[in-house]
């Protein structure tokens, strides 16, 4: 099994439930881990592997769509990856809001979602 990691991807997006977030936006950090079975154990060409660039484009496209809940974004990223690549075994997506609109809060908030496939 092979795992592709994309970590600390930063996007500006308009996600959230708090008033004004849909207008001002926020910065988000996305971490993605995709485990899959390499067809025929071939590691000599990208045609046998899942490109991290293709995975990045899926995340980038989804992060551009304003959505109230991070859980919904993570779920749709996982479903798109699974739909596009049939040999996926497990996907974990973590999304952190870097400037949460919580008074006197210093840090980041976020969620992680993992799905396994047979």
C-alpha positions as CSV (number, residue, x, y, z in Angstrom):
1,X,0.0,0.0,0.0
2,X,1.2,3.5,-0.9
3,X,0.3,6.7,0.8
4,X,0.4,10.2,-0.8
5,X,0.6,13.1,1.6
6,X,-0.3,16.7,0.9
7,X,0.1,18.7,4.1
8,X,-0.2,22.4,5.1
9,X,-2.0,23.4,2.0
10,X,-3.3,27.0,2.6
11,X,-6.4,28.4,1.0
12,X,-8.5,31.5,1.5
13,X,-12.1,30.5,1.5
14,X,-15.6,31.7,2.5
15,X,-16.6,28.8,4.7
16,X,-18.3,29.1,8.1
17,X,-21.5,29.7,10.0
18,X,-20.7,32.9,11.7
19,X,-22.2,36.1,10.4
20,X,-19.9,37.8,7.9
21,X,-17.7,34.8,7.2
22,X,-19.3,34.4,3.8
23,X,-18.0,38.0,3.0
24,X,-14.7,38.3,4.7
25,X,-13.5,34.7,4.4
26,X,-10.8,33.0,6.4
27,X,-7.6,31.1,5.8
28,X,-7.7,27.3,5.9
29,X,-5.1,24.7,6.2
30,X,-5.8,21.3,4.6
31,X,-4.0,18.1,5.1
32,X,-4.7,15.1,2.9
33,X,-3.5,11.4,3.2
34,X,-4.5,9.0,0.5
35,X,-3.7,5.3,0.8
36,X,-4.1,3.1,-2.3
37,X,-3.0,-0.2,-3.8
38,X,-0.5,0.3,-6.7
39,X,-1.7,-1.6,-9.7
40,X,0.8,-4.4,-10.6
41,X,3.3,-2.9,-8.1
42,X,4.6,-0.6,-10.7
43,X,6.5,2.5,-9.4
44,X,8.3,3.5,-12.6
45,X,5.7,5.9,-14.1
46,X,3.0,8.2,-13.0
47,X,0.5,6.3,-15.2
48,X,0.6,3.6,-12.5
49,X,0.4,6.0,-9.6
50,X,-1.9,8.7,-8.2
51,X,-0.3,12.1,-8.8
52,X,-0.2,14.6,-5.9
53,X,-0.9,17.3,-8.4
54,X,-4.2,15.6,-9.4
55,X,-5.1,15.4,-5.7
56,X,-4.1,19.0,-5.1
57,X,-6.4,20.1,-7.9
58,X,-9.4,18.3,-6.4
59,X,-8.8,20.0,-3.0
60,X,-8.2,23.4,-4.6
61,X,-11.4,23.2,-6.7
62,X,-13.5,22.1,-3.7
63,X,-12.0,24.7,-1.3
64,X,-13.2,27.5,-3.7
65,X,-16.8,26.6,-3.2
66,X,-18.3,28.4,-0.1
67,X,-19.7,25.9,2.3
68,X,-20.9,26.5,5.9
69,X,-19.5,23.3,7.4
70,X,-16.0,21.9,7.1
71,X,-17.3,18.4,7.5
72,X,-19.2,18.8,4.2
73,X,-16.1,19.9,2.4
74,X,-14.0,17.0,3.7
75,X,-16.7,14.5,2.8
76,X,-17.0,15.8,-0.8
77,X,-13.2,15.8,-1.2
78,X,-13.1,12.2,-0.2
79,X,-16.0,11.2,-2.4
80,X,-14.4,12.9,-5.4
81,X,-11.0,11.2,-4.8
82,X,-12.7,7.8,-4.5
83,X,-14.8,8.4,-7.6
84,X,-11.8,9.5,-9.7
85,X,-9.4,6.7,-8.5
86,X,-10.8,3.2,-8.1
87,X,-7.9,1.7,-6.2
88,X,-8.3,3.9,-3.0
89,X,-8.2,2.1,0.3
90,X,-8.4,5.0,2.8
91,X,-8.5,8.8,2.7
92,X,-8.1,11.2,5.6
93,X,-8.8,14.9,5.2
94,X,-8.1,17.5,7.9
95,X,-9.3,21.1,7.5
96,X,-8.3,23.8,10.0
97,X,-9.7,27.3,10.2
98,X,-6.7,29.4,11.0
99,X,-8.4,32.5,12.4
100,X,-11.6,31.3,14.1
101,X,-14.0,34.1,15.0
102,X,-14.0,33.2,18.7
103,X,-13.2,36.0,21.2
104,X,-9.9,35.7,23.1
105,X,-9.1,32.5,21.2
106,X,-5.5,32.0,19.9
107,X,-5.0,28.9,17.8
108,X,-6.8,27.0,15.1
109,X,-9.9,24.9,15.0
110,X,-10.7,22.1,12.6
111,X,-12.0,18.7,11.8
112,X,-10.6,15.4,10.4
113,X,-12.6,12.9,8.4
114,X,-11.4,9.4,7.5
115,X,-13.1,7.0,5.1
116,X,-12.0,3.4,4.3
117,X,-13.0,1.6,1.1
118,X,-13.0,-2.1,0.2
